[in-house]
Amino acid sequence: MLALTLLLQALTVAYCIESAPYEVVSSAEMYEERIYPARKWVTTSYLSISHNDAAGYMFNDLFNFIDGQNDAGIKVDMTAPVTILVQPGEGPNCENNFTESFYVPAAHQDNPPTPTNPDVYIEERPELHVFSRRFHGFANDEDFISNAAALVEDLLAAGVEGLNLATYYTAGYDSPFVIFNRTNEVWIMKN
């Protein structure tokens, strides 16, 4: 009964959560071209070899912010997607710089509360022009890397120019309690 209750709560949250706004510029079979307008995101960073390890560590700090660890002492609604900017290290076993962010809900965009954790900050993210590839399931490091590589191959095969191939984003849309139809994305930025 508890498992069913948690599943129903997760499904309810999944359909009621505010998402970062964007405009679809074009679509192809395996990807979309999107523009995300400049907005505020709450952000933190972590060095690690593993995306999964870094994501868990950073998520806790960001969740604490929305759970009231901010100068206003207020709870802030969870949003989607949770993005992670991946800046790969310079070798096969080097640490990567991971920067995880939650979109600040529209109700707080003009004046978001200030995080009380010094490792968490409000980011004024500029407009992002991205190519997005969607995939499903519980994603791990290998899933993100292989989908980012496949997206780059598709974009190069299509003759897309002006890509930033030095970094990429991962994006997750679902609570850990969502078991089925999980949505993940990788984003390659256009310069």
Long-range contacts (C-beta under 8 A, 24 or more apart in sequence): 6-177, 7-177, 7-179, 9-177, 10-174, 10-175, 10-177, 10-178, 10-179, 11-178, 13-78, 13-175, 14-173, 14-174, 14-175, 14-178, 17-77, 17-78, 17-79, 17-80, 18-77, 18-79, 18-80, 18-103, 18-105, 18-106, 19-79, 19-80, 19-81, 19-103, 19-173, 20-79, 20-80, 20-81, 20-103, 25-129, 28-154, 28-158, 30-133, 30-150, 30-151, 30-154, 31-131, 31-132, 31-133, 31-151, 31-154, 31-155, 32-131, 32-132, 32-134, 33-129, 33-130, 33-131, 33-132, 33-190, 34-128, 34-129, 34-130, 34-131, 34-132, 35-127, 35-128, 35-129, 35-130, 36-125, 36-127, 36-128, 36-130, 37-127, 38-124, 38-125, 38-126, 38-127, 39-103, 39-104, 39-109, 39-125, 40-104, 40-108, 40-109, 40-112, 40-122, 40-123, 40-124, 40-125, 41-83, 41-101, 41-102, 41-103, 41-104, 41-122, 41-123, 41-125, 42-66, 42-76, 42-101, 42-102, 42-104, 42-112, 42-115, 42-120, 42-121, 42-122, 42-123, 43-99, 43-100, 43-101, 43-120, 43-121, 43-122, 43-123, 44-99, 44-100, 44-117, 44-119, 44-120, 44-121, 45-97, 45-98, 45-99, 45-100, 45-119, 46-97, 46-98, 46-100, 47-95, 47-96, 47-97, 47-98, 48-95, 48-96, 48-98, 49-89, 49-93, 49-94, 49-95, 49-96, 50-141, 51-84, 51-86, 51-96, 51-98, 51-140, 51-141, 51-144, 51-170, 52-140, 52-141, 54-84, 54-96, 54-98, 54-100, 55-82, 55-84, 55-98, 55-100, 58-84, 58-98, 58-100, 59-100, 61-117, 61-119, 61-120, 62-100, 62-101, 62-102, 62-120, 64-117, 64-120, 65-102, 65-113, 65-115, 65-116, 65-117, 65-120, 66-102, 69-115, 69-116, 69-117, 70-113, 70-114, 70-115, 70-116, 71-113, 71-114, 71-115, 71-116, 72-113, 72-114, 74-113, 76-104, 76-105, 76-108, 76-112, 76-113, 77-105, 77-107, 78-102, 78-175, 79-103, 79-104, 79-105, 80-172, 80-173, 80-174, 81-171, 81-172, 81-173, 81-185, 82-171, 82-172, 82-173, 83-169, 83-170, 83-171, 83-187, 84-169, 84-170, 84-171, 85-167, 85-168, 85-169, 86-144, 86-167, 86-168, 86-169, 86-170, 87-166, 87-167, 88-166, 88-167, 101-125, 128-187, 128-189, 129-189, 129-190, 130-169, 130-187, 130-188, 130-189, 130-190, 131-155, 131-160, 131-163, 131-187, 131-188, 131-189, 131-190, 132-171, 132-185, 132-186, 132-187, 133-185, 133-186, 134-183, 134-184, 134-185, 135-184, 135-185, 135-186, 136-181, 136-182, 136-183, 136-184, 137-182, 137-184, 138-182, 139-170, 139-172, 139-182, 139-184, 143-184, 144-170, 144-184, 144-186, 147-184, 147-186, 148-186, 148-188, 151-186, 151-188, 152-188, 155-188, 160-190, 162-190, 162-191, 163-188, 163-189, 163-190, 163-191, 164-188, 164-189, 164-190, 164-191
